[in-house]
Amino acid sequence: MDGERVLVSVSDSGVGIPEKYREAVWKRFQRIEEHALKLEVSGTGLGLSIVKEMVEMHHGEVWFESEVGVGTTFYVSLPLVQPGQAVTVGD
């Protein structure tokens, strides 16, 4: 990857994501039902698939690190300048 990028990270101290479910979290309507009962708010399983699609549309990357029982950190890396975007230098 060429050019400057911005990196955003979001961490939680939740249940974590077991290794066997790590690829599935990016698929639409995927939920880890064994953890659903532990969560106070239910969801449809769309959030991460939408985030991944939007980030990739902007030529970025999204990934996570997770430890079961400890939590998860999600990372989003985006280019500061999009391909084809004009850059103005100075005033």
N, CA, C and O atoms as CSV, one atom per row, in Angstrom:
chain,resi,resn,atom,element,x,y,z
A,1,MET,N,N,0.832,-1.180,0.000
A,1,MET,CA,C,0.000,0.000,0.000
A,1,MET,C,C,0.876,1.243,0.000
A,1,MET,O,O,1.760,1.391,0.844
A,2,ASP,N,N,0.632,2.112,-0.930
A,2,ASP,CA,C,1.383,3.350,-1.025
A,2,ASP,C,C,0.576,4.488,-0.421
A,2,ASP,O,O,-0.653,4.431,-0.376
A,3,GLY,N,N,1.264,5.514,0.039
A,3,GLY,CA,C,0.594,6.703,0.544
A,3,GLY,C,C,0.300,6.635,2.021
A,3,GLY,O,O,0.398,5.590,2.664
A,4,GLU,N,N,-0.071,7.815,2.542
A,4,GLU,CA,C,-0.393,7.908,3.967
A,4,GLU,C,C,-1.768,7.320,4.234
A,4,GLU,O,O,-2.667,7.370,3.394
A,5,ARG,N,N,-1.900,6.765,5.419
A,5,ARG,CA,C,-3.163,6.133,5.813
A,5,ARG,C,C,-3.524,6.580,7.219
A,5,ARG,O,O,-2.665,7.019,7.983
A,6,VAL,N,N,-4.777,6.466,7.546
A,6,VAL,CA,C,-5.252,6.700,8.898
A,6,VAL,C,C,-5.697,5.342,9.450
A,6,VAL,O,O,-6.309,4.541,8.744
A,7,LEU,N,N,-5.377,5.103,10.718
A,7,LEU,CA,C,-5.738,3.854,11.372
A,7,LEU,C,C,-6.647,4.162,12.556
A,7,LEU,O,O,-6.309,4.968,13.423
A,8,VAL,N,N,-7.793,3.514,12.579
A,8,VAL,CA,C,-8.760,3.671,13.672
A,8,VAL,C,C,-8.916,2.306,14.325
A,8,VAL,O,O,-9.037,1.293,13.637
A,9,SER,N,N,-8.914,2.281,15.647
A,9,SER,CA,C,-9.148,1.017,16.350
A,9,SER,C,C,-10.238,1.199,17.393
A,9,SER,O,O,-10.368,2.258,18.007
A,10,VAL,N,N,-11.015,0.142,17.576
A,10,VAL,CA,C,-12.086,0.117,18.567
A,10,VAL,C,C,-11.949,-1.188,19.333
A,10,VAL,O,O,-11.915,-2.267,18.741
A,11,SER,N,N,-11.870,-1.082,20.656
A,11,SER,CA,C,-11.690,-2.272,21.506
A,11,SER,C,C,-12.868,-2.451,22.437
A,11,SER,O,O,-13.532,-1.487,22.817
A,12,ASP,N,N,-13.119,-3.701,22.799
A,12,ASP,CA,C,-14.114,-3.995,23.818
A,12,ASP,C,C,-13.551,-5.035,24.776
A,12,ASP,O,O,-12.508,-5.637,24.520
A,13,SER,N,N,-14.242,-5.230,25.859
A,13,SER,CA,C,-13.846,-6.251,26.831
A,13,SER,C,C,-14.936,-7.314,26.898
A,13,SER,O,O,-15.286,-7.809,27.969
A,14,GLY,N,N,-15.467,-7.653,25.713
A,14,GLY,CA,C,-16.572,-8.604,25.623
A,14,GLY,C,C,-16.140,-10.048,25.647
A,14,GLY,O,O,-15.088,-10.389,26.188
A,15,VAL,N,N,-16.962,-10.896,25.056
A,15,VAL,CA,C,-16.761,-12.343,25.104
A,15,VAL,C,C,-15.651,-12.830,24.190
A,15,VAL,O,O,-15.161,-13.948,24.356
A,16,GLY,N,N,-15.243,-12.006,23.221
A,16,GLY,CA,C,-14.216,-12.417,22.272
A,16,GLY,C,C,-14.798,-13.273,21.160
A,16,GLY,O,O,-15.945,-13.711,21.237
A,17,ILE,N,N,-14.003,-13.508,20.131
A,17,ILE,CA,C,-14.458,-14.281,18.970
A,17,ILE,C,C,-13.580,-15.524,18.847
A,17,ILE,O,O,-12.380,-15.413,18.597
A,18,PRO,N,N,-14.172,-16.711,19.020
A,18,PRO,CA,C,-13.396,-17.944,18.897
A,18,PRO,C,C,-12.816,-18.093,17.481
A,18,PRO,O,O,-13.411,-17.632,16.507
A,19,GLU,N,N,-11.678,-18.727,17.386
A,19,GLU,CA,C,-10.974,-18.925,16.115
A,19,GLU,C,C,-11.886,-19.503,15.032
A,19,GLU,O,O,-11.821,-19.070,13.882
A,20,LYS,N,N,-12.720,-20.458,15.375
A,20,LYS,CA,C,-13.546,-21.132,14.362
A,20,LYS,C,C,-14.614,-20.231,13.743
A,20,LYS,O,O,-15.202,-20.594,12.724
A,21,TYR,N,N,-14.876,-19.065,14.338
A,21,TYR,CA,C,-15.887,-18.152,13.809
A,21,TYR,C,C,-15.290,-16.909,13.144
A,21,TYR,O,O,-16.036,-16.043,12.689
A,22,ARG,N,N,-13.988,-16.808,13.080
A,22,ARG,CA,C,-13.355,-15.559,12.632
A,22,ARG,C,C,-13.657,-15.189,11.190
A,22,ARG,O,O,-13.794,-14.003,10.891
A,23,GLU,N,N,-13.765,-16.139,10.297
A,23,GLU,CA,C,-14.114,-15.813,8.905
A,23,GLU,C,C,-15.606,-15.516,8.778
A,23,GLU,O,O,-16.008,-14.686,7.963
A,24,ALA,N,N,-16.424,-16.188,9.580
A,24,ALA,CA,C,-17.878,-16.041,9.487
A,24,ALA,C,C,-18.366,-14.664,9.913
A,24,ALA,O,O,-19.433,-14.239,9.470
A,25,VAL,N,N,-17.626,-13.953,10.755
A,25,VAL,CA,C,-18.120,-12.656,11.243
A,25,VAL,C,C,-18.294,-11.642,10.124
A,25,VAL,O,O,-19.033,-10.671,10.287
A,26,TRP,N,N,-17.624,-11.847,8.983
A,26,TRP,CA,C,-17.730,-10.903,7.861
A,26,TRP,C,C,-18.915,-11.210,6.953
A,26,TRP,O,O,-19.225,-10.416,6.065
A,27,LYS,N,N,-19.587,-12.343,7.153
A,27,LYS,CA,C,-20.710,-12.737,6.305
A,27,LYS,C,C,-22.010,-12.145,6.828
A,27,LYS,O,O,-22.207,-12.007,8.035
A,28,ARG,N,N,-22.884,-11.800,5.904
A,28,ARG,CA,C,-24.181,-11.212,6.285
A,28,ARG,C,C,-25.030,-12.211,7.065
A,28,ARG,O,O,-25.055,-13.405,6.765
A,29,PHE,N,N,-25.717,-11.693,8.061
A,29,PHE,CA,C,-26.652,-12.432,8.910
A,29,PHE,C,C,-25.988,-13.539,9.732
A,29,PHE,O,O,-26.661,-14.475,10.164
A,30,GLN,N,N,-24.685,-13.440,9.949
A,30,GLN,CA,C,-23.987,-14.434,10.781
A,30,GLN,C,C,-24.004,-13.981,12.234
A,30,GLN,O,O,-23.665,-12.840,12.549
A,31,ARG,N,N,-24.400,-14.886,13.103
A,31,ARG,CA,C,-24.382,-14.639,14.541
A,31,ARG,C,C,-23.795,-15.857,15.215
A,31,ARG,O,O,-24.031,-16.985,14.783
A,32,ILE,N,N,-23.048,-15.644,16.247
A,32,ILE,CA,C,-22.516,-16.760,17.030
A,32,ILE,C,C,-23.525,-17.003,18.143
A,32,ILE,O,O,-23.490,-16.343,19.181
A,33,GLU,N,N,-24.416,-17.946,17.919
A,33,GLU,CA,C,-25.548,-18.145,18.827
A,33,GLU,C,C,-25.131,-18.540,20.241
A,33,GLU,O,O,-25.842,-18.237,21.199
A,34,GLU,N,N,-23.994,-19.209,20.386
A,34,GLU,CA,C,-23.578,-19.585,21.739
A,34,GLU,C,C,-23.276,-18.352,22.586
A,34,GLU,O,O,-23.294,-18.425,23.815
A,35,HIS,N,N,-22.996,-17.212,21.935
A,35,HIS,CA,C,-22.734,-15.968,22.660
A,35,HIS,C,C,-23.942,-15.048,22.685
A,35,HIS,O,O,-23.976,-14.110,23.482
A,36,ALA,N,N,-24.928,-15.286,21.843
A,36,ALA,CA,C,-26.075,-14.387,21.735
A,36,ALA,C,C,-26.803,-14.224,23.061
A,36,ALA,O,O,-27.285,-13.135,23.373
A,37,LEU,N,N,-26.886,-15.289,23.838
A,37,LEU,CA,C,-27.594,-15.201,25.116
A,37,LEU,C,C,-26.830,-14.379,26.143
A,37,LEU,O,O,-27.433,-13.901,27.103
A,38,LYS,N,N,-25.532,-14.199,25.975
A,38,LYS,CA,C,-24.722,-13.423,26.907
A,38,LYS,C,C,-24.791,-11.926,26.611
A,38,LYS,O,O,-24.408,-11.105,27.444
A,39,LEU,N,N,-25.278,-11.580,25.428
A,39,LEU,CA,C,-25.307,-10.183,25.017
A,39,LEU,C,C,-26.609,-9.524,25.436
A,39,LEU,O,O,-27.676,-10.131,25.346
A,40,GLU,N,N,-26.522,-8.274,25.898
A,40,GLU,CA,C,-27.712,-7.559,26.315
A,40,GLU,C,C,-28.524,-7.065,25.130
A,40,GLU,O,O,-29.739,-6.905,25.237
A,41,VAL,N,N,-27.869,-6.822,24.002
A,41,VAL,CA,C,-28.542,-6.311,22.815
A,41,VAL,C,C,-28.359,-7.315,21.682
A,41,VAL,O,O,-27.235,-7.687,21.343
A,42,SER,N,N,-29.461,-7.743,21.111
A,42,SER,CA,C,-29.351,-8.675,19.994
A,42,SER,C,C,-29.139,-7.889,18.708
A,42,SER,O,O,-29.369,-6.680,18.666
A,43,GLY,N,N,-28.703,-8.572,17.674
A,43,GLY,CA,C,-28.477,-7.923,16.389
A,43,GLY,C,C,-28.826,-8.869,15.262
A,43,GLY,O,O,-29.185,-10.026,15.484
A,44,THR,N,N,-28.712,-8.352,14.039
A,44,THR,CA,C,-29.060,-9.149,12.870
A,44,THR,C,C,-27.859,-9.814,12.230
A,44,THR,O,O,-28.021,-10.693,11.382
A,45,GLY,N,N,-26.655,-9.414,12.618
A,45,GLY,CA,C,-25.462,-9.972,11.997
A,45,GLY,C,C,-25.092,-9.262,10.706
A,45,GLY,O,O,-24.435,-9.844,9.843
A,46,LEU,N,N,-25.507,-8.012,10.568
A,46,LEU,CA,C,-25.187,-7.243,9.365
A,46,LEU,C,C,-24.066,-6.235,9.562
A,46,LEU,O,O,-23.404,-5.863,8.594
A,47,GLY,N,N,-23.841,-5.794,10.764
A,47,GLY,CA,C,-22.915,-4.691,11.027
A,47,GLY,C,C,-21.524,-4.862,10.450
A,47,GLY,O,O,-21.048,-3.989,9.725
A,48,LEU,N,N,-20.870,-5.958,10.755
A,48,LEU,CA,C,-19.488,-6.142,10.297
A,48,LEU,C,C,-19.393,-6.346,8.795
A,48,LEU,O,O,-18.418,-5.922,8.176
A,49,SER,N,N,-20.393,-6.988,8.199
A,49,SER,CA,C,-20.357,-7.159,6.743
A,49,SER,C,C,-20.501,-5.812,6.043
A,49,SER,O,O,-19.869,-5.575,5.013
A,50,ILE,N,N,-21.323,-4.936,6.593
A,50,ILE,CA,C,-21.489,-3.591,6.024
A,50,ILE,C,C,-20.219,-2.781,6.204
A,50,ILE,O,O,-19.776,-2.110,5.272
A,51,VAL,N,N,-19.630,-2.834,7.382
A,51,VAL,CA,C,-18.369,-2.112,7.634
A,51,VAL,C,C,-17.302,-2.569,6.651
A,51,VAL,O,O,-16.633,-1.737,6.038
A,52,LYS,N,N,-17.133,-3.877,6.490
A,52,LYS,CA,C,-16.108,-4.405,5.593
A,52,LYS,C,C,-16.332,-3.928,4.161
A,52,LYS,O,O,-15.387,-3.517,3.488
A,53,GLU,N,N,-17.559,-3.980,3.702
A,53,GLU,CA,C,-17.873,-3.551,2.339
A,53,GLU,C,C,-17.586,-2.055,2.147
A,53,GLU,O,O,-17.001,-1.660,1.139
A,54,MET,N,N,-17.990,-1.243,3.093
A,54,MET,CA,C,-17.770,0.208,2.989
A,54,MET,C,C,-16.280,0.547,3.030
A,54,MET,O,O,-15.812,1.380,2.255
A,55,VAL,N,N,-15.545,-0.086,3.919
A,55,VAL,CA,C,-14.108,0.169,4.028
A,55,VAL,C,C,-13.400,-0.227,2.739
A,55,VAL,O,O,-12.553,0.515,2.243
A,56,GLU,N,N,-13.739,-1.384,2.198
A,56,GLU,CA,C,-13.106,-1.837,0.962
A,56,GLU,C,C,-13.485,-0.955,-0.228
A,56,GLU,O,O,-12.680,-0.778,-1.143
A,57,MET,N,N,-14.701,-0.401,-0.229
A,57,MET,CA,C,-15.106,0.529,-1.286
A,57,MET,C,C,-14.235,1.784,-1.283
A,57,MET,O,O,-14.072,2.440,-2.312
A,58,HIS,N,N,-13.681,2.106,-0.122
A,58,HIS,CA,C,-12.816,3.283,0.017
A,58,HIS,C,C,-11.338,2.898,0.005
A,58,HIS,O,O,-10.485,3.643,0.488
A,59,HIS,N,N,-11.049,1.721,-0.556
A,59,HIS,CA,C,-9.671,1.231,-0.733
A,59,HIS,C,C,-8.947,1.028,0.594
A,59,HIS,O,O,-7.737,1.231,0.697
A,60,GLY,N,N,-9.713,0.625,1.609
A,60,GLY,CA,C,-9.133,0.386,2.918
A,60,GLY,C,C,-9.160,-1.078,3.299
A,60,GLY,O,O,-9.536,-1.946,2.510
A,61,GLU,N,N,-8.755,-1.324,4.521
A,61,GLU,CA,C,-8.732,-2.677,5.072
A,61,GLU,C,C,-9.366,-2.664,6.447
A,61,GLU,O,O,-9.301,-1.659,7.155
A,62,VAL,N,N,-9.979,-3.772,6.832
A,62,VAL,CA,C,-10.523,-3.942,8.173
A,62,VAL,C,C,-10.135,-5.341,8.655
A,62,VAL,O,O,-10.190,-6.311,7.899
A,63,TRP,N,N,-9.743,-5.424,9.924
A,63,TRP,CA,C,-9.364,-6.704,10.513
A,63,TRP,C,C,-9.541,-6.597,12.025
A,63,TRP,O,O,-9.846,-5.529,12.555
A,64,PHE,N,N,-9.344,-7.718,12.704
A,64,PHE,CA,C,-9.485,-7.697,14.160
A,64,PHE,C,C,-8.540,-8.683,14.813
A,64,PHE,O,O,-8.040,-9.618,14.188
A,65,GLU,N,N,-8.314,-8.441,16.091
A,65,GLU,CA,C,-7.599,-9.351,16.975
A,65,GLU,C,C,-8.540,-9.635,18.128
A,65,GLU,O,O,-9.188,-8.721,18.639
A,66,SER,N,N,-8.624,-10.886,18.544
A,66,SER,CA,C,-9.582,-11.232,19.580
A,66,SER,C,C,-9.055,-12.357,20.456
A,66,SER,O,O,-8.338,-13.248,20.000
A,67,GLU,N,N,-9.429,-12.291,21.716
A,67,GLU,CA,C,-9.106,-13.350,22.657
A,67,GLU,C,C,-10.384,-13.681,23.429
A,67,GLU,O,O,-10.990,-12.808,24.050
A,68,VAL,N,N,-10.783,-14.946,23.383
A,68,VAL,CA,C,-12.004,-15.380,24.045
A,68,VAL,C,C,-11.922,-15.067,25.539
A,68,VAL,O,O,-10.928,-15.375,26.196
A,69,GLY,N,N,-12.968,-14.460,26.057
A,69,GLY,CA,C,-13.034,-14.105,27.470
A,69,GLY,C,C,-12.319,-12.812,27.820
A,69,GLY,O,O,-12.397,-12.359,28.962
A,70,VAL,N,N,-11.625,-12.208,26.864
A,70,VAL,CA,C,-10.869,-10.974,27.112
A,70,VAL,C,C,-11.444,-9.809,26.310
A,70,VAL,O,O,-11.635,-8.720,26.851
A,71,GLY,N,N,-11.723,-10.030,25.019
A,71,GLY,CA,C,-12.287,-8.987,24.189
A,71,GLY,C,C,-11.718,-8.974,22.789
A,71,GLY,O,O,-10.950,-9.853,22.399
A,72,THR,N,N,-12.112,-7.956,22.041
A,72,THR,CA,C,-11.754,-7.846,20.629
A,72,THR,C,C,-11.368,-6.421,20.302
A,72,THR,O,O,-11.939,-5.474,20.844
A,73,THR,N,N,-10.393,-6.268,19.413
A,73,THR,CA,C,-10.039,-4.959,18.873
A,73,THR,C,C,-10.191,-5.029,17.365
A,73,THR,O,O,-9.586,-5.875,16.708
A,74,PHE,N,N,-11.007,-4.130,16.820
A,74,PHE,CA,C,-11.189,-4.007,15.377
A,74,PHE,C,C,-10.352,-2.845,14.888
A,74,PHE,O,O,-10.231,-1.822,15.562
A,75,TYR,N,N,-9.772,-3.011,13.702
A,75,TYR,CA,C,-8.938,-1.985,13.081
A,75,TYR,C,C,-9.488,-1.647,11.705
A,75,TYR,O,O,-9.913,-2.530,10.960
A,76,VAL,N,N,-9.475,-0.355,11.373
A,76,VAL,CA,C,-9.831,0.118,10.036
A,76,VAL,C,C,-8.686,0.992,9.564
A,76,VAL,O,O,-8.304,1.943,10.246
A,77,SER,N,N,-8.138,0.677,8.402
A,77,SER,CA,C,-7.066,1.453,7.794
A,77,SER,C,C,-7.593,2.014,6.471
A,77,SER,O,O,-8.046,1.265,5.606
A,78,LEU,N,N,-7.529,3.346,6.324
A,78,LEU,CA,C,-8.025,4.012,5.116
A,78,LEU,C,C,-6.964,4.945,4.564
A,78,LEU,O,O,-6.231,5.573,5.329
A,79,PRO,N,N,-6.874,5.045,3.232
A,79,PRO,CA,C,-5.937,6.003,2.651
A,79,PRO,C,C,-6.435,7.425,2.910
A,79,PRO,O,O,-7.636,7.688,2.862
A,80,LEU,N,N,-5.500,8.339,3.185
A,80,LEU,CA,C,-5.881,9.735,3.393
A,80,LEU,C,C,-6.370,10.367,2.097
A,80,LEU,O,O,-7.217,11.260,2.116
A,81,VAL,N,N,-5.834,9.904,0.978
A,81,VAL,CA,C,-6.255,10.402,-0.324
A,81,VAL,C,C,-6.770,9.218,-1.134
A,81,VAL,O,O,-6.073,8.217,-1.296
A,82,GLN,N,N,-7.989,9.338,-1.637
A,82,GLN,CA,C,-8.578,8.291,-2.453
A,82,GLN,C,C,-8.000,8.331,-3.868
A,82,GLN,O,O,-7.673,9.408,-4.368
A,83,PRO,N,N,-7.870,7.182,-4.515
A,83,PRO,CA,C,-7.379,7.173,-5.896
A,83,PRO,C,C,-8.245,8.079,-6.769
A,83,PRO,O,O,-9.474,8.025,-6.715
A,84,GLY,N,N,-7.585,8.911,-7.574
A,84,GLY,CA,C,-8.287,9.829,-8.468
A,84,GLY,C,C,-8.693,11.140,-7.818
A,84,GLY,O,O,-9.208,12.030,-8.496
A,85,GLN,N,N,-8.470,11.277,-6.513
A,85,GLN,CA,C,-8.838,12.506,-5.795
A,85,GLN,C,C,-7.740,13.546,-5.995
A,85,GLN,O,O,-6.556,13.243,-5.845
A,86,ALA,N,N,-8.131,14.753,-6.327
A,86,ALA,CA,C,-7.175,15.838,-6.506
A,86,ALA,C,C,-6.652,16.277,-5.146
A,86,ALA,O,O,-7.399,16.340,-4.169
A,87,VAL,N,N,-5.375,16.574,-5.098
A,87,VAL,CA,C,-4.753,17.040,-3.853
A,87,VAL,C,C,-4.325,18.485,-4.057
A,87,VAL,O,O,-3.622,18.795,-5.018
A,88,THR,N,N,-4.749,19.381,-3.148
A,88,THR,CA,C,-4.383,20.781,-3.212
A,88,THR,C,C,-3.283,21.044,-2.192
A,88,THR,O,O,-3.423,20.702,-1.018
A,89,VAL,N,N,-2.200,21.646,-2.637
A,89,VAL,CA,C,-1.080,21.960,-1.758
A,89,VAL,C,C,-1.038,23.465,-1.566
A,89,VAL,O,O,-1.085,24.226,-2.533
A,90,GLY,N,N,-0.948,23.893,-0.296
A,90,GLY,CA,C,-0.861,25.339,-0.012
A,90,GLY,C,C,-2.209,26.006,-0.030
A,90,GLY,O,O,-3.242,25.341,-0.107
A,91,ASP,N,N,-2.201,27.347,0.041
A,91,ASP,CA,C,-3.464,28.117,0.059
A,91,ASP,C,C,-3.813,28.638,-1.300
A,91,ASP,O,O,-4.837,29.302,-1.462
